[in-house]
Amino acid sequence: MSELPASIAVVEIVSPGGPEALQPARRPMPQPGADEVLIQVAAAGVNRPDVLQRLGRYPPPPGASDIPGLEVAGKVVRVGSRVREWSPGDRVCALLAGGGYAEYAVAPAAQCLPVPGNLSLEEAAVLPETVFTVYYNVFERSCLRPGQWLLVHGGSSGIGVTAIVLGKAYGAAVIVTAGSAEKCAACRALGADVAINYKQEDFVAATVSATAGKGADVILDMVGGEYVPRDIAAAASDGRIAIIATLGGRKAELDLAQLMVKRLTIGGSTLRAQSLASKGRIGAGLRREIWPLIGSKSLRLPIHATFPLAEAARAHALMESGAHIGKIALRV
C-alpha cells in the first residue's frame, strides 16, 4: 500500500453563519479505530443537517468530527483491527456522524454498504443519509406495505425523491407535496402517483380524494408545526405519521379525539444521535431489504448539481434556495 499523506484537504465551518462560513482547510489524516475503516473519498452528499450544523443549530454528537458531511462514497484504504467484512480496495458508501467534506473520512464498518455495481461513486455517495432515514422511518418504524398509500412532504427534496423511488420500488402508491409545477412534474417523472402543489391545493383534501376517501397509510413529514394536525386529517385509519424534521415549527396543537378515533400512531426520530449499534442494525436491514431493489431495478437518486469540494459554500447556497430537485453532491 502506498504511503498516505500526513494531512488532507477538508472544508470546515470557521464559525456559525451563512454559506461563507464554509472554508477550505487542511487537517491531519484521520485514523480508523478498531471497528472503523478509512475511506478515500470520491464524492460526498450535501444534506439539510449539514446546513443546520453550519448555522450552529445541529452540533455533532460527542466524539464525532466537527467537519460537516454525513455521507460519502469511495475506496477503503485502511481497516481497523476488528474489521473483517471490508478490505483495502473495496468500493463502499457510508453513513457518517461527520467528516464527509474531506479527501479521506473514517466510518464505522457497520455503517458501510457496498456500492451497487450499476452506480458510479458519485451516485452512491448521495444514498446513505436519505436511504437510512427513509428506510428506518417509512419501512421499519411505519411498516409501509405494498399496495398502501405513502404521503411524502417535500417530494422534490433529497428525502422526498428517496421516498418516491423506494416507495414505488416496494410496490406502494406515492403522493407527494411540492411547491411548484416544475417540482410536481419532476416528482411524477420519478414515479409519484399524485403530486400536490401545496401553494395551490389543500393537501388534506387532495390526499383524501386521491385515495377514494381512505387517506394515507403512512405520512413522512419533515415540516412539523401546523402540518401535524393536517397530517392527522389526511391519514387513513390505523395510519402512521413519521416526523423527521421541524422546518415549519417545533410545536403543534392536536385534536386527540381524531387521533384516537383513527387509531393513529405518531412517531419522531433523528438519525445522527442514534447509537452505532442502532445505525448498524438499520444498515443491515437496508442491505437485506433495500439493496437488492437498488441493484435489480437499477434505482438511482437524481443529482441536481455537483460542486468541487472547495466550493461547498455554493452547494449550501443552492440547498438553502430551495431550487434543487433531488440531491446535491461534492466531488472530491
N, C-alpha and C positions, 0 to 999 in steps of 0.2 A: 504494500500500500504506500502511495506517495505521501510525503510529509504534508500535514495540514498546516495552514498558516496560523500564526500566533494571534492575529487579530482579523476581524471581519467587518464588512460594511453592514450597517444597520440603519434604520430610521427610528429615531427616538422622539419622545414627547419632552420638549425642553421645559414647558410649564403649561398648565391648563389654559386652553384658549381655542382659537379658530384653526383652520387647516394649516396656517403658517406656523403653528406650534410643532408641526412635524418637521424634523430636520435630519439630514444625513449625518451620520457619525460613525465612529469606529469603536468596537468593543472587543474584549478578549474572546477568543474562541470558546464557546460553551462546551462543557464536558458532560457526557451522559452518566447518570447514576447506574446502579446495578440493574435496575429494571427499565432502563431507558435506551433509546437509540439516538444517534446523531445523524441528522439528515442534511445533505447538501441541497439547499432549497432551489428549485427551478421556478416555482411560482407560489404566490400566497394569495388567499382570498381576502377581500375587504368586506367587513360586516358592520352592521349598526352598533354592536357593542364596542367596536374599535373607536367609533365616533364618540360614544358616551365616555369611554376611558380618556380620550383626548380632552374632553370637556371637564374632566375631573369628577364625573358622576358615576363611574364604574371602575373602582380601583381593582387591580389584580389581587387574587387571593394570596394569603401568606405563602411565601416561598416561590411564587411564580415570577417570571421575568417581567420587568416593567416595560419592555418593548412591546408595542401592540402587535396584534396578529394572532388569530385563533385557528387558522387552518393553512396547511401548506401541502405541497407535493414535491417529491424529489427522489434522490437516491440515498439509501442508507450507506454511511461511510464508517461508522463505528457502532458497536453494540455493547451494552453493559454486561457485567459478569454473569447475571442470571437470565439473560435473554437467550431463548432457544429458537423462537419462531422466525426471527429475522437475521439476515446475514448481510455483510457489506455487498453492495451492488444491487440489492433488492429495490424495486420501484414501489414507493408507498405514498399514500396520502395520510395525513394525520390531523387529529384534533389536538390543539394545544391550549394551555391556560394562559399563554402569552409567548412572545418571542418570535412570531412568524415573519415580521418585516425585517428579514436578515438573510445573509448569504448562507448561514448554517443555523439550524434550530434543533433543540433537544425535545423529544416527545416520549411520553410513556409508551412502552412497547404495546400495551393492551389497547391503546388508542390509535394504533396504526392499522391501516387497511391496505390490501394490495391494490395497485392501480389496475382497474379493469383494462383488459388488453386492447379494447377498441377506443380507449380515451387517450388523449395527449396528457402530459403532465399539467399543462395549464387547465385543461378541462377537469382533471382530477382534483386540482388544488381548491376549486370552489365547491367541492362536495361536502367535506366533513361537518362544518359548523351547522349548515342548514339541514343536512340529511340526518345528523344526530338529533337535532331539535325536532324535526318533523316526525321522525320515526318514534321517538320517545313519547311525544305528546299526542300524536294522532293515532298511531298504531298500538303502542304498548299501553299507555295510560287511558286513552279514549276508546280503544278496541274497535277501530273502524273495520267494517267487514265489506266484502264485495257486495255490490248492489245497494249499499247505503248512500245517503247524501252527505257530502262534506262541504261546509261553507267556510271559505278562507277569506279573511280580511287582508287587504294589501296584496292582492293577487299578483301584481307585477313586481313585487319586491323579491329579494333573494329567497326568503322563506316562502313567499307566495308561489313562485314558479316551482320551487321544490315540491310543495304540497300538491300542486296541479299534476306534475309529472309522476310522482309516486302514487298519488291517489288514483289516477287513471290507470297506471300500470297494474295496480292492485284490484281493479275492477269496480271502483266506486264511481258515483256520479259527482261532479265537482261544480260548485257555484263559487264565484269569486266576486269581491268588490274591488273596484279600482276607480281612479279619479279622473279619467279622460277616455274619450272614444278610442284613441290610439292604444292606450293601455288595455282597455277591454278587448280590442281586436287581437292584441298580442297574446292575451290570456286564452282567448278562444283558439288561436292558432296552435297553442301548446296542448290543447285538448279540453279546456274548460267547457262544460256543457252550457253554462249560463254565466254571463259576465254582466255585473250590475254597476253602472256608473253612479256611485253614491252621491255625487253632486247634483244629479238629476232625478234619481229614483230613491224611494224608500226601500232599503234592502230587506226590511222585515216583510213588507207586502210582496216584494218581488220573489223572495225565497219561498214564502207560503204558496204563492201562485205557481212557481216552477215545480214544486213538489206536490201539486194537486191537493194542497191543504194540510199536508203532513208536517212539514218543517224539516229542518236539517238534523240528521242524526248526530253529527259531530261538527263543532264550530271551533276553528282555530283563530284566536283573537289576539292581535298584537297592539290593539288600540286601548282597551280598557275603558275607564271613565264611563261616560254616558252610553257607550256601546253595550255594556254588560246587561242592563235591563232590556235593551233591544234584542240582544242575543237570546235572552230567555223567551221573548215573544216569538223569535224566529225558530226556536228549537222544537224538534219533534218530542213526543212523549218518550221518556227514558233516554233523552238526549244527553250528550256530554259536551261541556264547554271547557276548552283549554285556553287559559290566558297566559301568554308568554312575554308580554311587554305592556307598557302603560303609556304609549305615545299620546293618548288622549286624556290622561289623568290617572291618579292612583286611587281615587275614591269613586264609589258608585252607590246609588240608592236602589235597593231591590224590593220587588214585591215577592215576599216569601211564600205567599199563598200560591202564586203561579209556579214557583219552584217546586212546591210540594205536590200540587195537582198534576204537574207534568212528570214528576219523579226525576228531576234533573240532577246531574252531577256537575259541579263547577270545580275545576282544579286549576292550579297555577304552578309554574316551575321556572327556574333558571338553570342553565346548564353549567356555566363556568364554575360555580361554587360547589358542585357536587364532588363527591369523593372519587379518587382514582378507581376504586372498586366498582362504584356505580357506573362511571363512564366506560370502564372496561366491559361491564355486563351489557350496557347498551351497544357498544361496538360489536360484541359477539352476536347479539341479536341482529344487528344490521348485516353482518357478514353472512349470517344464516338465512335471513328472510328477504333482504333488500338487494344485496349484491348480486344474487342470481338474476333478479329482474333487470338490474342495470346492464349486466352482461348479455342476457338473452334478448332483450328488447332494444339494445343499443341506446339506452337513455342518456341524454345529455342535458345539462342545465344551460340555458342561454347566457352567454357572457356579453354584457352590453359594451364594455370597454376594458382595455388592458393598458396599464401605465408602467413605465420603468420604476423600479423600486425607489429611486431617488425622487420620483415625482408623486410620492404617496399623498402629498397635500392636494394635488389636483384630483386624485381619486376620492378623497374625502369631500372635497367641494362638490363633486358630482353627486355623491351619495346624499349629501345634505340638500341638494337642489331638488331631489325627488324626481329628476328627469329620466333616471335609468329604468330599464326594463330588464330584470334579471340580475345577474351577478356582476361584480366588478373585481378585477384581478390585478395583481402586481407581478410583473415579470422580473425575475432576479437574474 
